[in-house]
Amino acid sequence: MTTKPLIQNDIKAMPQLAKHAKGVWIYDTEGNDYLDACAGAVVVNVGHSHPRVLETLKTQSEQLTFVHRSAFSSEAMHGLAQRLTRVTGFAGAWFVNSGSEAVEAGLQFALQYHAERGEERTMFLSHARGYHGNTLGALSLSGHIRRSVLGGLALDFNLLPDPYVSDDTAALLA
C-alpha cells in the first residue's frame, strides 16, 4: 500500500477523487457522475455551485473571508444573528465551525447552565444509532462505529435503543 499524506477515517480507504460538482451531482476525475445523496453531511443542501450561494460567497470574500469570533465580529455575523434570533425567538446566536463543535457547545452549555444553578448534572441521553460528529464528546454520545476506536477515552453516556422496530418486534406485530 502506498502511503499518502491525506488521512481518511478508514486508513485503507481509497475514495474516488472528486473533480467538480453541480446541483446534486458530483463528478470524479474519470468522468463518472454520482448523486450526492449525503449533501456533504447536509451542509450543501441547496446543491453544489448554487448561483445565489456563489454570488454571496464572492461578495463576502471580497470584503472579508474570516475572523475568529474571540477577536473580531463582522457585519455579516451580526446580520445573521439578527435573522436567526428573529426566526427562532432565541435571545442570541453563537456561531461555531461545524456540527461537531455545535454538539460540543451544547454539552458545555448544558453543563454550565446546571452548574450555575448549583446542580451537578453530568449525564446525557442519546440514541444508539445517532451520529453527532467526530469530536470526543460528540462520538461519545453515539453508537457510531467510530466510537469503538475511542476505547476508554469515550465518555460514558446512556444510549437509548434504536427508534426503529426490531426484527423481533416486527415478528410479534405480524
Buried (B, 14 or more C-beta within 10 A) or exposed (E): EEEEEEEEEEEEEEEEEEEEBEEBBBBBEEEEEEEBEEEEEEEBEEBBEBEEEEEEEEEBEEEEEEEEEEEEEBEBBEEEBEEBEEEEEEEEBEEEEBBBBBBBBBBEEEBEEEEEEEEEEEEBEBBBBBBBBBBBBBBBBBBBEEBEEEEEEBBEBEBEEEEEEEEEEEEEEE
